[in-house]
Structures are given as structure tokens and as C-alpha cells.
Amino acid sequence: MPDLLTHVLVGYSIGTLLSVRYERVRAPQVTLVMVGALSPDFRKIAPVIPTGPLELVTGSPVSWAPLHTLGGSVLVVLLGSLLVAPDYRRQAIALTAIGAVSHHALDVALLTTTGEAYAVFFPISTYRLPSPDLYLSTDRWPAAVAGVLAAGSWAVRRYGITGSVQLSD
């Protein structure tokens, strides 16, 4: 599952860099970006919550696959925002959505046999973006790159490294 680790590390990096820029973003808010980065993969809940009982209750077919689309991400972000206090909902929605968008951006770059990404814009459109075919979801190198980015963003946050260099005379 290197892809899950990659999504968490990229979410951490984005959240940490946002915390450098904005004082209102602290550790709990960084966690929201990380959860958002995982949210499209909530579709992998199928082994834990089978669809059979849900289909009996609803009387119609149930699938977790749409959670891995833009529409599913919007649904998860909005439902997740109900878990925080009303004063923090706008911030929770924004940060969780940033994480979800990062997840979709990484998944669009996956190597596919058709050369097209999944229908990320569903239910708005079934158009499939052309995939740059950068990596497989089982590759380990994206997790390593994300780990280096996470370590770098942690160092920026921890030590106040801003990247500006002062030259002395």
C-alpha cells in the first residue's frame, strides 16, 4: 500500500507548508489535510462494511467506488465537516478539500493500460483525462519522494527555513 502512504505524506507536506504561511493552520488542521488526502480511498472500506446489508435496507445496488471521484470527495468533505464545531466548518471544508484534490491529482498521474485516467469528474462528467502515466500505485519511489518532501516541510516548519540566503560582504 505505498499509494496510501504517499497520499498521507503529500497531505502532511501540504498541510505543514500551509501552517508556515497561515497562523490559523496548526497541527490539528494539518491532520485535516491528511484525512482529506485519504478520503477518496474510503472506497476501500468494502471489506469492512459489505454492501449486501446496505442493499437490503435501501432496496437498490450500493457501491463504494463513487467515493473515489470528485462527487464522492465533495460528499465526504461535506459530511466530515459536520463532525467539527460550526465555527470551524469552513476551515475544515477547505483543508479537507485541499487534501482530496491532492489525492486526485496524484491518482490522475497513475500508469494505465488505456492511457486515460479514471473519470475523476463524475458525476459532473464522465470525461477521462489523459494520464501522464508516471507511476504504478504499487511503485515505492513515489512514497520515497513524498517522504523526502514531508521531511523537508517538517524542517521548514520546525527550524524556520525559508529558503532565502543572505550573502555577506
C-alpha positions as CSV (number, residue, x, y, z in Angstrom):
1,M,0.0,0.0,0.0
2,P,2.7,2.6,-0.9
3,D,0.0,4.7,-2.5
4,L,-1.8,5.3,0.8
5,L,1.5,6.3,2.4
6,T,2.2,8.6,-0.5
7,H,-1.2,10.3,-0.1
8,V,-0.7,10.8,3.7
9,L,2.8,12.2,3.2
10,V,1.8,14.6,0.5
11,G,-1.2,15.7,2.6
12,Y,1.2,16.2,5.5
13,S,3.6,18.2,3.3
14,I,0.8,20.5,2.0
15,G,-0.7,21.0,5.5
16,T,2.7,21.7,7.0
17,L,3.6,24.3,4.4
18,L,0.1,25.9,4.8
19,S,0.9,26.1,8.6
20,V,4.1,28.0,7.8
21,R,2.1,30.5,5.7
22,Y,-1.1,30.8,7.9
23,E,-1.1,31.1,11.6
24,R,-4.6,29.6,11.9
25,V,-3.3,26.3,10.5
26,R,-1.8,24.3,13.3
27,A,-1.3,20.5,13.9
28,P,-5.0,19.6,14.1
29,Q,-5.6,21.4,10.8
30,V,-2.6,19.6,9.2
31,T,-4.4,16.4,10.2
32,L,-7.5,17.6,8.3
33,V,-5.4,17.9,5.1
34,M,-4.1,14.4,5.7
35,V,-7.6,12.9,6.2
36,G,-8.7,14.7,3.1
37,A,-5.8,13.2,1.2
38,L,-7.1,9.8,2.3
39,S,-10.8,10.4,1.7
40,P,-11.0,9.2,-1.9
41,D,-9.7,5.9,-0.8
42,F,-12.5,5.5,1.7
43,R,-13.9,3.3,-1.1
44,K,-11.5,0.6,0.2
45,I,-13.9,0.2,3.1
46,A,-15.8,-2.5,1.2
47,P,-14.1,-5.4,3.1
48,V,-15.1,-3.8,6.4
49,I,-18.6,-2.7,5.5
50,P,-20.0,-5.1,2.9
51,T,-22.7,-3.7,0.6
52,G,-25.1,-6.6,1.0
53,P,-26.8,-5.4,4.2
54,L,-27.0,-1.8,2.8
55,E,-28.6,-3.1,-0.4
56,L,-31.2,-4.9,1.6
57,V,-32.0,-1.7,3.6
58,T,-32.0,0.6,0.6
59,G,-33.5,-1.8,-1.9
60,S,-31.1,-0.7,-4.6
61,P,-27.5,-1.6,-5.5
62,V,-24.7,0.1,-3.4
63,S,-21.1,0.7,-4.5
64,W,-18.3,2.4,-2.7
65,A,-16.5,3.1,-6.0
66,P,-18.0,6.6,-6.5
67,L,-16.3,7.8,-3.3
68,H,-13.1,7.9,-5.5
69,T,-14.5,10.6,-7.7
70,L,-15.0,14.4,-7.4
71,G,-18.6,13.9,-6.4
72,G,-17.7,11.4,-3.7
73,S,-15.0,13.6,-2.4
74,V,-17.4,16.5,-2.1
75,L,-19.8,14.3,-0.3
76,V,-17.2,13.0,2.2
77,V,-15.8,16.6,2.8
78,L,-19.3,18.0,3.5
79,L,-20.3,15.1,5.7
80,G,-16.9,15.3,7.5
81,S,-17.4,19.0,8.2
82,L,-20.4,18.1,10.3
83,L,-18.1,16.4,12.8
84,V,-16.4,19.8,13.7
85,A,-17.8,22.7,15.6
86,P,-19.8,25.2,13.4
87,D,-17.2,27.9,13.9
88,Y,-14.5,25.7,12.3
89,R,-16.6,24.2,9.4
90,R,-15.4,26.5,6.7
91,Q,-11.8,25.9,7.5
92,A,-12.4,22.1,7.8
93,I,-14.1,22.0,4.4
94,A,-11.3,24.0,2.8
95,L,-8.4,21.9,4.3
96,T,-10.1,18.6,3.7
97,A,-10.9,19.6,0.1
98,I,-7.2,20.6,-0.4
99,G,-6.2,17.1,0.7
100,A,-8.8,15.4,-1.5
101,V,-7.7,17.4,-4.6
102,S,-4.1,16.4,-3.9
103,H,-5.2,12.8,-3.9
104,H,-7.0,13.1,-7.2
105,A,-4.0,15.0,-8.8
106,L,-1.7,12.1,-7.8
107,D,-4.1,9.4,-9.0
108,V,-4.6,11.1,-12.4
109,A,-0.9,10.6,-13.0
110,L,-1.1,6.8,-12.5
111,L,0.1,4.5,-15.2
112,T,-2.9,3.0,-17.0
113,T,-3.3,0.5,-19.9
114,T,-5.7,2.8,-21.7
115,G,-3.6,6.0,-21.3
116,E,-6.6,7.6,-19.7
117,A,-7.2,8.4,-16.0
118,Y,-10.3,7.4,-14.2
119,A,-13.5,9.5,-14.5
120,V,-12.4,11.9,-11.8
121,F,-15.1,14.5,-12.5
122,F,-18.0,12.0,-12.1
123,P,-21.0,12.8,-11.6
124,I,-20.5,16.1,-13.5
125,S,-18.8,14.4,-16.4
126,T,-17.5,11.0,-17.4
127,Y,-14.6,12.5,-19.4
128,R,-11.3,10.8,-18.7
129,L,-8.3,13.0,-18.6
130,P,-5.2,11.7,-20.5
131,S,-2.9,10.2,-18.0
132,P,0.8,11.1,-18.0
133,D,1.5,7.5,-16.9
134,L,4.2,8.5,-14.4
135,Y,4.0,5.5,-12.0
136,L,2.1,2.5,-10.8
137,S,0.1,2.5,-7.5
138,T,2.5,-0.3,-6.3
139,D,5.7,1.6,-7.0
140,R,7.7,2.6,-3.9
141,W,9.6,5.5,-5.3
142,P,6.6,8.0,-5.1
143,A,6.4,7.2,-1.4
144,A,10.1,7.9,-1.0
145,V,9.8,11.2,-2.8
146,A,6.8,12.1,-0.7
147,G,8.8,11.1,2.4
148,V,11.6,13.5,1.4
149,L,9.1,16.3,0.8
150,A,7.4,15.6,4.1
151,A,10.8,15.7,5.9
152,G,11.6,18.9,4.1
153,S,8.3,20.6,5.0
154,W,8.8,19.4,8.6
155,A,12.3,21.0,8.6
156,V,10.9,24.3,7.2
157,R,8.2,24.3,9.9
158,R,10.5,23.2,12.8
159,Y,13.6,25.3,12.0
160,G,12.0,28.2,10.2
161,I,14.0,27.5,7.0
162,T,12.6,29.9,4.4
163,G,15.0,29.3,1.5
164,S,16.4,32.9,1.4
165,V,20.1,33.1,1.6
166,Q,21.9,36.2,2.8
167,L,25.3,36.9,1.3
168,S,27.8,38.7,3.5
169,D,30.4,41.1,2.1
